[in-house]
Amino acid sequence: MHLELRHLRTIKAVHESGGLARAADQLNMTQSALSHQVKGLEDQVGMELFVRRSKPLKLSAAGTKLLRLAEKVLPEIAATEEEFKALHSGKSGRLHITMECHACFDWLLPVLGDFRKTWPEIDVDIRPGLSFDALPALTREEVDLVISSDPEDIDGITFTPLFDYAPSFICAANHPLAAKPYIEAEDLRDELLITYPVDRSRLDVFKELLTPAKVEPRAMRQVELTAVILMLVASNRGVTVLPDWVVREARDSSDLVVKPLTKTGVTRRMYAATRSEDATKPFMAHFMRLARTEPVKLQRT
């Protein structure tokens, strides 16, 4: 037996209308064509689907079974069609995010708060567990957006610039380096450097300062939370380098001092990596706009 959606719609329409003529009008087809369709379906089933000479037209036992199937399947088909319409119009979709930037939580959460006010139907999630395999995960469609400061040339992946930021040195107010106007690589040779728990190849202080100068700090300590890093630095148990949107809290503290890296300063750029076909989706474009403005708001607060 070969059932089609039109067969299920026919069974449902005849049952609801009580006759072929009204059902044909409901289905926008001639009564003759509908009768032919019903006869063909009965030939497939091998039994009558309606009790003939009954008014209104009633379903047989076999017809009732098909009606139950129609009542189960057709609403699911209609719901799926609506989901695809919403996807096509950009009203719904998925935005699963992962980051190659550990400090990005400080500005990402406010961005997502504003984003959800406009796009409540978008499935939003943060996938920090994929951060060390982020771009391959994006290619495999396990995530939809990667926050990164290291753009790569990957087929099918678009890197959209978000904003520039300045990695900044932070130490205790009574630390000897607090008196310097700026920090150079050699200044960190004898220091305990506190960082996020990520590979040093992804840390700005190594990429932009220490590795080019071939300087190693005396020791390193990895700490998960920004607040804990700042607490340790304030108690003179190490120094750190954090993005400028994070150091807002440090600038407000009398226990901490913020200095630029090098005399001219260091500037980095943050990107949002997406699959190329997703980059122009309305909700994705709106997220990009919010992400560009939030770090500026944080720095001005």
Helices and strands as residue ranges (DSSP letters): H 5-17, H 20-26, H 31-45, E 50-51, E 58-59, H 61-89, E 93-99, G 102-104, H 105-118, E 122-126, G 128-133, H 134-139, E 145-148, E 157-165, E 167-172, G 176-179, G 185-188, E 192-195, G 200-202, H 204-205, I 206-210, H 211-213, E 219-222, H 226-234, E 239-243, H 248-251, E 256-260, E 268-275, G 276-278, H 282-300
